[in-house]
Amino acid sequence: GTPSRVWLDWVFAEVFGLTMRLDPQSADFYFDAITAALATDAFRPRALFDRFGIEVIATTESPLDPLVHHQAIRAENRRDGGWRGRVITAYRPDPVVDPEFEGFQANLDRFSELTGEDCRSWRGYLAAHRRRRLFFATMGATSTDHGHPTARTADLPSDEAETLFNEVQTGNATAELAELFRAQMLTEMAAMSLDDGLVMQLHPGAFRNHNAQVFARFGRDKGADLPMRTEYVHALKPLLDRFGNEPRFSLILFTLDESTYARELAPLAGHYPCLKLGPAWWFHDSPEGMRRFRRMTTETAGFYNTVGFNDDTRAFLSIPARHDLARRIDCSFLAELVIEHRLEDWEAAELAQDLAYNFVKQAYRL
C-alpha cells in the first residue's frame, strides 16, 4: 500500500517490461533482467529522457556550485547535431543563508571567492546573491528553492538587517538570531525575484538530520528528516505585507503539515495574488496524500491557485511513474466532482490537462 510499491510496480512493468510479480522465486530473474537492460544504450540517461517524453528537468544547486555539468549540457545543446534535452538549475541558497548549516563560515568565504564580492559585509553579501542568481539564470534557472525549518519571514529596516548579518557572520549567533536571519533572507530573496524574475519556492517544516548517529557517520540527507508542525499565517505576514499584492512576484508554498491545508494555506493562496500551492510533498506525495490535498484545498483555493504536479524524486526511472499516479489521482477527483454535479464534464477535461501539464509550465515560467 505504500507509494514506493506503486512506483516500483509501474517501473518494473512499463520501463523494464517485467510482467510476473516480484517475489522470492522471481527475484533472481528480476535482478538479471534489470542488470542486462541497464547495460544497453536504451537505458542511458539521455535515451530515457527522450523515451519518457520529458520536456524539462530542473535540479537544485547551492550558490557555491560552479554548475560545470549544466555548462556542459548547454554546450551540447548548442552543438550541431547535439542532444536537445532541456536540463536547468534552480537556486538553493541554504548553505549561505542558514547560519546553522554546517560549514556556514567557510561557505561565506567560498561565496566571496566565487563572486568577487566581500561576503563578510552586508552589501557585498547581497550583491553576491544577485550575481549568482543571474549566473544561475544563464544556466536556465527559472526558480529559487528555500528549505527552511519554518516559514517565518521578517522585514527589518536596512540598518537592523545589517547589524543582524554582522552578528551571524561571526559564527556566534544564537538559535533565535539564526532563525531571524533566515526569516529576513526570505524577504530579501523575494525582493531579488522582482528584479530577476525567478519564481520563489518555500519548502519549510522538516526536522533535518534527526538521527544524530547517522548524521555523524554519513552526513546530511540520508533519510533521517521528519515532518514538523508549521505555521504560515503569522509567519508569512512580513513578506506578504511588502510583496503580497505585487503582480510580478510569485511564491509557491509547500508543506509537510497537512493540518494547514484548509486552515491556512488554501485561504492564503485564495487571497494573495502572489501565492500558489505546490502539490502534496515528500511524505504526502502518495495516493492518499494527493487525495487529502485536493479535498482540503480545492473549496477555498480552487484549482487555479495550485501549480499542478511536480515531483522531487532522486530516482530517475520513477519520474513517469509519479506523474502517471498524479494524473490518475487528479482525474479520479475530477470525476467525483462531475458525478456530484459540481463540475461539468468539459470543465473536468480541461482541468485534467491543466493539472497535468499547463499549470506547472505557467507557474515555473517554462
C-alpha positions in Angstrom: 0.0 0.0 0.0 3.0 2.4 0.1 3.7 4.8 -2.8 7.1 3.1 -3.2 5.2 -0.1 -4.1 3.1 1.7 -6.7 6.1 3.4 -8.3 8.2 0.2 -8.3 5.4 -1.9 -9.9 4.9 0.8 -12.6 8.7 0.9 -13.3 9.1 -2.9 -13.4 6.2 -3.3 -15.8 6.3 -0.2 -18.0 10.1 0.5 -18.1 11.6 -3.0 -17.9 8.6 -5.0 -19.3 8.5 -7.4 -16.4 5.1 -8.9 -16.1 5.5 -11.5 -13.4 5.1 -10.5 -9.7 8.3 -9.8 -7.8 8.6 -12.5 -5.1 11.4 -14.7 -3.7 11.1 -17.1 -6.6 11.3 -14.3 -9.3 13.9 -12.1 -7.6 16.9 -13.6 -9.4 15.1 -13.2 -12.7 14.3 -9.5 -11.9 17.9 -8.9 -11.0 19.3 -10.4 -14.1 16.8 -8.7 -16.4 17.3 -5.3 -14.9 21.1 -5.7 -14.9 21.0 -6.6 -18.6 18.7 -3.7 -19.5 20.8 -1.1 -17.7 23.8 -2.2 -19.7 22.2 -1.2 -23.0 22.2 2.1 -24.8 18.4 2.3 -24.5 18.8 2.8 -20.7 21.3 5.5 -20.8 20.0 8.7 -19.2 19.5 10.7 -22.3 17.8 7.9 -24.1 15.4 7.5 -21.2 14.9 11.3 -21.0 13.7 11.1 -24.7 11.7 7.9 -24.2 9.8 9.4 -21.2 8.8 12.5 -23.2 10.4 14.8 -20.6 10.4 18.4 -21.8 12.5 19.8 -18.9 14.2 18.7 -15.7 15.2 21.2 -13.0 17.9 20.3 -10.5 18.7 22.3 -7.4 22.2 23.6 -6.6 23.9 25.6 -4.0 25.2 29.1 -4.9 28.7 27.5 -4.3 28.2 25.0 -7.1 30.1 26.0 -10.3 27.4 24.3 -12.4 30.0 22.6 -14.6 27.6 19.8 -15.6 25.0 22.4 -16.6 27.5 24.2 -18.6 28.5 21.0 -20.4 24.8 20.2 -21.2 24.2 23.7 -22.6 27.3 23.4 -24.7 26.0 20.1 -26.0 22.6 21.7 -26.7 24.2 24.3 -28.9 26.4 21.9 -30.8 25.2 21.0 -34.3 23.6 17.6 -34.0 23.9 17.7 -30.2 21.4 16.5 -27.7 18.4 18.8 -27.3 17.2 17.8 -23.8 16.5 20.7 -21.5 18.1 20.4 -18.1 18.0 23.6 -16.0 19.1 24.5 -12.5 17.4 26.2 -9.5 18.9 28.5 -6.9 19.0 26.8 -3.5 20.9 29.2 -1.2 20.5 27.3 2.1 24.3 26.8 2.6 24.9 30.5 2.6 21.6 31.7 4.1 21.3 29.4 7.1 23.8 30.2 9.9 23.1 26.8 11.4 24.1 25.0 8.2 27.3 23.1 8.7 30.3 25.0 7.4 28.4 28.3 7.1 31.5 30.4 7.9 33.6 28.6 5.3 30.7 28.8 2.9 30.7 32.6 3.2 34.4 32.8 2.3 33.9 30.5 -0.7 30.9 32.7 -1.7 33.3 35.7 -1.7 35.8 33.8 -3.9 33.2 32.8 -6.4 31.6 36.2 -6.8 34.5 38.6 -6.1 32.3 40.3 -3.5 33.0 40.8 0.2 30.6 38.4 1.7 31.6 39.4 5.2 29.8 42.7 4.6 26.0 43.0 4.2 26.2 44.9 0.9 28.7 42.6 -0.5 26.8 39.5 0.7 23.6 40.7 -1.0 25.5 41.6 -4.2 27.0 38.1 -4.3 23.5 36.6 -4.2 22.4 38.8 -7.1 25.5 37.8 -9.1 24.9 34.1 -8.6 21.2 34.3 -9.3 22.0 35.9 -12.6 24.6 33.2 -13.4 22.1 30.5 -12.5 19.6 32.2 -14.8 22.1 31.9 -17.7 22.1 28.1 -16.9 18.3 28.1 -17.4 17.1 28.7 -13.8 13.5 30.0 -13.6 13.1 29.4 -9.8 14.7 29.5 -6.4 14.1 27.0 -3.6 14.3 27.5 0.1 14.3 24.7 2.7 13.9 26.5 6.0 12.9 24.9 9.3 9.9 27.3 9.5 8.0 29.6 7.2 9.0 32.6 9.3 9.7 35.8 7.4 10.9 39.3 8.5 11.3 42.7 7.0 13.8 44.6 9.1 14.9 48.2 8.5 18.2 48.1 6.5 20.4 49.1 9.4 18.9 46.4 11.6 19.3 43.8 8.9 23.0 44.8 8.5 23.5 44.6 12.3 21.9 41.1 12.3 24.2 40.0 9.4 27.3 41.2 11.2 26.3 39.1 14.2 25.6 35.9 12.3 28.6 36.1 10.1 30.9 35.9 13.2 29.6 32.4 13.9 28.4 33.3 17.3 24.7 33.8 16.6 22.1 32.3 18.9 19.4 30.0 17.6 16.9 32.9 17.7 19.2 35.2 15.7 19.8 32.4 13.2 16.0 32.0 12.8 15.6 35.7 12.4 18.3 35.9 9.8 16.7 33.1 7.7 13.4 35.0 8.0 15.0 38.2 6.8 16.7 36.4 3.9 13.4 35.1 2.6 12.2 38.6 2.2 15.5 39.7 0.6 15.2 36.8 -1.8 11.6 37.9 -2.7 12.9 41.4 -3.4 15.5 40.0 -5.7 12.9 37.9 -7.5 11.2 41.2 -8.6 14.5 42.2 -10.3 15.4 38.9 -12.0 12.0 37.2 -12.4 12.9 33.9 -10.6 9.9 32.2 -9.1 10.3 31.5 -5.4 9.6 28.1 -3.7 9.4 27.6 0.0 9.7 24.1 1.5 9.6 24.5 5.3 8.8 22.3 8.2 11.4 19.4 8.0 13.4 18.5 11.1 16.6 17.7 9.2 19.1 15.0 10.2 17.1 13.8 13.2 19.3 10.7 13.7 22.4 12.1 15.2 24.5 8.9 14.7 23.6 8.6 11.0 24.4 12.3 10.6 27.8 12.0 12.3 28.7 8.9 10.2 27.3 9.7 6.8 26.3 13.4 6.8 23.1 15.2 5.7 20.3 13.9 3.5 20.5 10.3 4.5 16.8 9.7 5.2 16.6 11.0 8.8 14.4 14.0 8.0 11.0 14.3 9.7 7.8 16.5 9.3 7.1 19.2 11.9 4.2 21.5 12.7 4.4 24.6 10.5 2.6 27.9 10.9 2.1 30.2 7.9 -0.5 33.0 8.6 1.7 34.9 11.0 5.0 33.6 9.6 4.5 35.0 6.1 2.8 38.3 7.0 6.0 40.4 7.0 6.8 39.2 3.4 3.2 39.5 2.3 2.9 43.0 3.7 5.6 44.0 1.3 5.1 41.8 -1.7 1.7 40.1 -1.3 -0.1 42.2 -3.9 2.9 42.5 -6.3 1.8 41.0 -9.7 5.4 40.3 -10.7 6.2 38.2 -7.7 5.3 34.5 -7.4 5.8 32.3 -4.3 4.9 28.6 -4.4 4.2 27.2 -0.9 4.8 23.6 0.1 4.1 21.9 3.5 4.7 18.7 5.4 1.9 19.7 7.9 -1.3 18.6 6.4 -3.3 20.3 9.1 -2.5 23.7 7.5 -4.1 22.9 4.1 -7.6 24.1 4.8 -6.9 26.3 7.8 -4.0 28.4 6.5 -2.6 27.6 3.0 -5.8 27.5 1.0 -7.2 30.7 2.4 -3.8 32.4 1.9 -3.5 31.2 -1.7 -7.1 32.1 -2.4 -6.5 35.7 -1.3 -2.9 36.8 -2.2 -2.2 37.1 -5.9 1.4 36.2 -5.5 0.8 32.8 -3.8 0.2 29.4 -5.2 0.2 26.0 -3.6 2.7 23.3 -4.6 1.5 19.7 -4.7 1.5 17.2 -1.9 5.1 17.0 -1.0 7.6 14.3 0.2 5.8 12.1 2.8 2.5 13.1 1.3 3.5 12.5 -2.4 1.3 9.4 -2.3 -2.2 8.3 -3.4 -3.9 9.2 -0.1 -1.7 12.3 0.4 -2.7 13.6 -3.0 -6.4 13.0 -2.3 -6.2 14.7 1.0 -4.5 17.7 -0.6 -7.3 18.2 -3.2 -10.1 17.6 -0.7 -8.7 20.1 1.8 -7.7 22.9 -0.5 -10.0 23.0 -3.5 -13.1 24.5 -2.0 -11.1 27.6 -0.8 -8.2 27.8 -3.2 -9.7 26.3 -6.2 -7.6 24.6 -8.9 -6.0 27.7 -10.5 -4.2 28.7 -7.3 -2.2 25.4 -7.4 0.6 24.5 -9.7 -0.4 21.1 -10.9 2.1 18.4 -10.2 5.9 18.4 -10.0 8.0 15.8 -8.2 11.3 16.0 -6.4 12.4 12.4 -7.0 16.0 11.3 -6.9 15.1 8.1 -8.7 15.2 8.9 -12.5 13.2 5.9 -13.5 10.3 6.9 -11.2 9.6 10.2 -12.9 6.9 8.9 -15.3 5.5 6.6 -12.6 5.0 9.6 -10.3 3.4 11.7 -12.9 1.2 8.8 -14.0 0.0 8.4 -10.4 -0.7 12.1 -10.0 -2.7 12.2 -13.2 -4.8 9.3 -12.1 -5.5 10.7 -8.6 -6.4 14.1 -10.1 -8.7 12.6 -12.7 -10.4 10.5 -10.1 -11.1 13.6 -8.0 -12.4 15.4 -11.1 -14.6 12.5 -12.0 -16.1 12.6 -8.5 -16.9 16.3 -8.9 -18.6 15.6 -12.2 -20.7 12.7 -10.8 -21.8 15.0 -7.9 -22.7 17.8 -10.5 -20.1 20.1 -9.0 -18.2 20.3 -12.4 -19.3 19.9 -16.0 -17.6 17.1 -17.9 -16.0 19.6 -20.3 -14.6 21.6 -17.4 -13.1 18.4 -15.9 -11.5 17.6 -19.3 -9.9 21.0 -19.4 -8.7 20.8 -15.8 -7.2 17.4 -16.3 -4.8 18.8 -18.9 -4.2 21.9 -16.9 -3.3 19.9 -13.7 -1.1 17.5 -15.6 0.7 20.0 -17.9 -0.3 23.6 -18.3 -0.3 24.8 -14.7 3.2 23.8 -13.9 4.6 25.4 -17.1 2.9 28.6 -16.2 3.8 28.6 -12.6 7.5 28.0 -13.2 7.7 30.2 -16.2 8.8 27.5 -18.5 
